[in-house]
Amino acid sequence: MGSCTTLRSSQPVNNQRRQEWMMDDSSSFDGGGFFESYISDLKAAIDGLDYEEINQLITMVLATRDADASIHFLGNGGSAATPSHSAGDWSKEIGVRTIAHTDNTAMLTAFANDHGYDQVFVGTLGSFLRSGDLVVGFSGSGNSPNVINGMKYAKANGGRTVGVTGNLNGKGPGEIADCADLLINFDTKSMERIEDLQLVLNHIVKESIKAMDA
């Protein structure tokens, strides 16, 4: 039988020293203050969620399911990873076909290589979009060129569009506001909190529909 070797860092973590550092008033990093600031901003952004906008999104998702149409998620980085999670949830738990367009690496990179990264979602939507489908674009800045181009393509080809963004660095929702039938704009300037709220929103939608179906 083979043996299992445990890999160890060349510099083991000294948990006692870490705890001392976290409690050390002389440290340049104020852990408690940072945590409080992060959580306070996140709470404020959650409190600022517009229930009517979320209800509109739920209505659009239900209409898509009732029409036997599909939902398409577009995004980059964290705004691709969270929608990938949610595409699985929505397909499995609420029975609506949901595609995260970054999940097929071969297809995505082929379109990027042949047509440019700003056109990748135009390419993938060209293969999968049907009239009446719902396209949800996630962009922390609201200005991701490939997401914007994909949403414009969707609107021009019979799709309905939702933009999910935030007030990144105080610059407002960005260009995504101009190509979204419904805009959900989180009231935070932080990319991290915007990404936190993407999952909160997607879970609220899913859990609301599951409650309606029960």
RODO-271044 format. One record per residue (C-alpha): residue number from 1; residue in three letters; x, y, z. Coordinates in steps of 0.1 Angstrom, whole numbers, plus 2048, in hexadecimal, padded with zeros to 3 digits. Layout:
% residues N
+-----+-----+-----+-----+-----+
:   n : res :   u :   v :   w :
+-----+-----+-----+-----+-----+
: NUM : ALA :   X :   Y :   Z :
...
+-----+-----+-----+-----+-----+
***
This chain:
% residues 214
+-----+-----+-----+-----+-----+
:   n : res :   u :   v :   w :
+-----+-----+-----+-----+-----+
:   1 : MET : 800 : 800 : 800 :
:   2 : GLY : 80C : 823 : 7F9 :
:   3 : SER : 812 : 83C : 814 :
:   4 : CYS : 802 : 85D : 818 :
:   5 : THR : 819 : 87A : 81E :
:   6 : THR : 80E : 89A : 830 :
:   7 : LEU : 81C : 8B9 : 820 :
:   8 : ARG : 827 : 8D3 : 838 :
:   9 : SER : 830 : 8F7 : 833 :
:  10 : SER : 855 : 8FF : 837 :
:  11 : GLN : 84A : 919 : 850 :
:  12 : PRO : 82F : 90A : 866 :
:  13 : VAL : 814 : 921 : 872 :
:  14 : ASN : 819 : 92B : 896 :
:  15 : ASN : 7F4 : 92D : 8A2 :
:  16 : GLN : 7FE : 93A : 8C4 :
:  17 : ARG : 812 : 956 : 8B5 :
:  18 : ARG : 7F6 : 95E : 89D :
:  19 : GLN : 7DE : 961 : 8BA :
:  20 : GLU : 7F6 : 977 : 8CD :
:  21 : TRP : 7FA : 98D : 8AE :
:  22 : MET : 7D5 : 990 : 8AA :
:  23 : MET : 7D1 : 99B : 8CE :
:  24 : ASP : 7F0 : 9B1 : 8CD :
:  25 : ASP : 7E6 : 9D6 : 8D0 :
:  26 : SER : 807 : 9E0 : 8C1 :
:  27 : SER : 801 : 9CE : 8A0 :
:  28 : SER : 7FD : 9E5 : 882 :
:  29 : PHE : 7DE : 9D0 : 877 :
:  30 : ASP : 7BE : 9D6 : 88B :
:  31 : GLY : 7AD : 9B5 : 886 :
:  32 : GLY : 78E : 9BD : 89A :
:  33 : GLY : 78A : 9DF : 889 :
:  34 : PHE : 78E : 9CF : 867 :
:  35 : PHE : 775 : 9B3 : 86D :
:  36 : GLU : 75C : 9CC : 87B :
:  37 : SER : 760 : 9E3 : 85D :
:  38 : TYR : 75C : 9C6 : 844 :
:  39 : ILE : 73D : 9B7 : 856 :
:  40 : SER : 72D : 9DA : 85B :
:  41 : ASP : 730 : 9E2 : 836 :
:  42 : LEU : 722 : 9C0 : 82D :
:  43 : LYS : 705 : 9C4 : 844 :
:  44 : ALA : 6FD : 9E6 : 837 :
:  45 : ALA : 6FE : 9D9 : 813 :
:  46 : ILE : 6E7 : 9BC : 81D :
:  47 : ASP : 6CF : 9D5 : 82E :
:  48 : GLY : 6D0 : 9E9 : 80E :
:  49 : LEU : 6C3 : 9CD : 7F8 :
:  50 : ASP : 6A5 : 9D8 : 7E4 :
:  51 : TYR : 68A : 9BE : 7EA :
:  52 : GLU : 676 : 9C9 : 7CC :
:  53 : GLU : 694 : 9C4 : 7B5 :
:  54 : ILE : 699 : 9A1 : 7C3 :
:  55 : ASN : 674 : 999 : 7BE :
:  56 : GLN : 677 : 9A4 : 79A :
:  57 : LEU : 695 : 98D : 796 :
:  58 : ILE : 681 : 970 : 7A5 :
:  59 : THR : 664 : 977 : 78D :
:  60 : MET : 67C : 977 : 770 :
:  61 : VAL : 68B : 956 : 77B :
:  62 : LEU : 668 : 946 : 77F :
:  63 : ALA : 65D : 953 : 75D :
:  64 : THR : 67C : 944 : 74D :
:  65 : ARG : 675 : 922 : 75E :
:  66 : ASP : 650 : 923 : 754 :
:  67 : ALA : 65A : 92A : 730 :
:  68 : ASP : 673 : 90C : 730 :
:  69 : ALA : 68E : 925 : 728 :
:  70 : SER : 6B1 : 928 : 736 :
:  71 : ILE : 6C5 : 93F : 74C :
:  72 : HIS : 6E9 : 94A : 743 :
:  73 : PHE : 702 : 957 : 75C :
:  74 : LEU : 71F : 96D : 751 :
:  75 : GLY : 73C : 979 : 766 :
:  76 : ASN : 762 : 97A : 76C :
:  77 : GLY : 777 : 96F : 78A :
:  78 : GLY : 763 : 96D : 7A9 :
:  79 : SER : 745 : 979 : 795 :
:  80 : ALA : 749 : 959 : 781 :
:  81 : ALA : 74F : 941 : 79D :
:  82 : THR : 731 : 94A : 7B2 :
:  83 : PRO : 719 : 948 : 794 :
:  84 : SER : 728 : 926 : 78C :
:  85 : HIS : 71E : 91B : 7AF :
:  86 : SER : 6FB : 92A : 7AA :
:  87 : ALA : 6F6 : 91B : 788 :
:  88 : GLY : 6F9 : 8F9 : 798 :
:  89 : ASP : 6E1 : 903 : 7B4 :
:  90 : TRP : 6C7 : 912 : 79E :
:  91 : SER : 6C7 : 8F5 : 785 :
:  92 : LYS : 6C6 : 8DA : 7A0 :
:  93 : GLU : 6B0 : 8EA : 7BA :
:  94 : ILE : 696 : 900 : 7A8 :
:  95 : GLY : 696 : 8ED : 786 :
:  96 : VAL : 6A0 : 909 : 76F :
:  97 : ARG : 6BB : 904 : 755 :
:  98 : THR : 6D7 : 91A : 760 :
:  99 : ILE : 6F9 : 91D : 74E :
: 100 : ALA : 718 : 92E : 75B :
: 101 : HIS : 72A : 938 : 73B :
: 102 : THR : 74D : 935 : 74B :
: 103 : ASP : 749 : 910 : 754 :
: 104 : ASN : 753 : 903 : 732 :
: 105 : THR : 778 : 90B : 731 :
: 106 : ALA : 77F : 8FE : 70E :
: 107 : MET : 762 : 912 : 6FF :
: 108 : LEU : 76A : 932 : 712 :
: 109 : THR : 78F : 932 : 709 :
: 110 : ALA : 787 : 929 : 6E5 :
: 111 : PHE : 771 : 948 : 6E1 :
: 112 : ALA : 78B : 95D : 6F4 :
: 113 : ASN : 7A7 : 951 : 6DE :
: 114 : ASP : 794 : 955 : 6BD :
: 115 : HIS : 77F : 974 : 6C4 :
: 116 : GLY : 78E : 986 : 6E3 :
: 117 : TYR : 785 : 983 : 708 :
: 118 : ASP : 76D : 9A0 : 705 :
: 119 : GLN : 758 : 98B : 6ED :
: 120 : VAL : 758 : 96A : 700 :
: 121 : PHE : 734 : 96C : 70C :
: 122 : VAL : 727 : 979 : 6EB :
: 123 : GLY : 736 : 959 : 6DD :
: 124 : THR : 728 : 941 : 6F8 :
: 125 : LEU : 706 : 952 : 6F7 :
: 126 : GLY : 706 : 94F : 6D1 :
: 127 : SER : 707 : 929 : 6D7 :
: 128 : PHE : 6EE : 926 : 6F4 :
: 129 : LEU : 6D7 : 944 : 6F6 :
: 130 : ARG : 6B3 : 941 : 6EB :
: 131 : SER : 698 : 95B : 6E9 :
: 132 : GLY : 688 : 95F : 70B :
: 133 : ASP : 6A6 : 954 : 71F :
: 134 : LEU : 6B2 : 968 : 73D :
: 135 : VAL : 6D6 : 974 : 73E :
: 136 : VAL : 6E5 : 97F : 75F :
: 137 : GLY : 705 : 993 : 75E :
: 138 : PHE : 71B : 995 : 77E :
: 139 : SER : 735 : 9B1 : 77E :
: 140 : GLY : 743 : 9C1 : 79D :
: 141 : SER : 74D : 9E0 : 78A :
: 142 : GLY : 72F : 9DF : 773 :
: 143 : ASN : 747 : 9E5 : 756 :
: 144 : SER : 755 : 9C3 : 74C :
: 145 : PRO : 756 : 9C4 : 726 :
: 146 : ASN : 74E : 9A0 : 720 :
: 147 : VAL : 730 : 9A1 : 737 :
: 148 : ILE : 723 : 9C1 : 728 :
: 149 : ASN : 728 : 9B4 : 704 :
: 150 : GLY : 716 : 994 : 70E :
: 151 : MET : 6F9 : 9A6 : 71D :
: 152 : LYS : 6F5 : 9BD : 6FE :
: 153 : TYR : 6F6 : 99E : 6E8 :
: 154 : ALA : 6DB : 98E : 6FD :
: 155 : LYS : 6C4 : 9AC : 6FB :
: 156 : ALA : 6C8 : 9AE : 6D6 :
: 157 : ASN : 6BF : 989 : 6D2 :
: 158 : GLY : 6A0 : 985 : 6E7 :
: 159 : GLY : 6AF : 981 : 709 :
: 160 : ARG : 6A6 : 993 : 729 :
: 161 : THR : 6C2 : 9A0 : 73E :
: 162 : VAL : 6CB : 9A6 : 763 :
: 163 : GLY : 6EA : 9B8 : 76F :
: 164 : VAL : 6F8 : 9B1 : 791 :
: 165 : THR : 713 : 9CA : 79D :
: 166 : GLY : 71C : 9E3 : 7B8 :
: 167 : ASN : 72A : A05 : 7BF :
: 168 : LEU : 74E : 9FB : 7BB :
: 169 : ASN : 765 : A16 : 7C8 :
: 170 : GLY : 748 : A2E : 7C8 :
: 171 : LYS : 746 : A2E : 7A2 :
: 172 : GLY : 722 : A23 : 79F :
: 173 : PRO : 713 : A05 : 78C :
: 174 : GLY : 726 : A0A : 76C :
: 175 : GLU : 71C : A02 : 748 :
: 176 : ILE : 709 : 9E3 : 752 :
: 177 : ALA : 6ED : 9FA : 75D :
: 178 : ASP : 6E7 : A03 : 738 :
: 179 : CYS : 6E2 : 9E0 : 72C :
: 180 : ALA : 6CE : 9D0 : 748 :
: 181 : ASP : 6A9 : 9CC : 748 :
: 182 : LEU : 6AC : 9C9 : 76E :
: 183 : LEU : 6CA : 9D7 : 781 :
: 184 : ILE : 6D3 : 9CB : 7A4 :
: 185 : ASN : 6ED : 9E2 : 7B2 :
: 186 : PHE : 6FC : 9DA : 7D4 :
: 187 : ASP : 703 : 9F8 : 7EB :
: 188 : THR : 727 : 9F2 : 7F2 :
: 189 : LYS : 748 : 9FF : 7E3 :
: 190 : SER : 75B : 9DE : 7EB :
: 191 : MET : 760 : 9C3 : 7D0 :
: 192 : GLU : 761 : 9A9 : 7EC :
: 193 : ARG : 73F : 9B3 : 7FA :
: 194 : ILE : 731 : 9B5 : 7D7 :
: 195 : GLU : 73C : 991 : 7D2 :
: 196 : ASP : 72F : 986 : 7F4 :
: 197 : LEU : 70D : 994 : 7EB :
: 198 : GLN : 70C : 983 : 7C9 :
: 199 : LEU : 709 : 962 : 7DC :
: 200 : VAL : 6F0 : 970 : 7F5 :
: 201 : LEU : 6DA : 97C : 7D8 :
: 202 : ASN : 6DC : 95B : 7C6 :
: 203 : HIS : 6D3 : 947 : 7E5 :
: 204 : ILE : 6B6 : 95F : 7ED :
: 205 : VAL : 6A8 : 959 : 7CA :
: 206 : LYS : 6AC : 933 : 7CC :
: 207 : GLU : 69F : 92F : 7EF :
: 208 : SER : 681 : 946 : 7E8 :
: 209 : ILE : 677 : 931 : 7CA :
: 210 : LYS : 67B : 911 : 7DD :
: 211 : ALA : 664 : 91F : 7F8 :
: 212 : MET : 64A : 928 : 7DD :
: 213 : ASP : 64D : 905 : 7CF :
: 214 : ALA : 648 : 8F3 : 7F0 :
+-----+-----+-----+-----+-----+
***
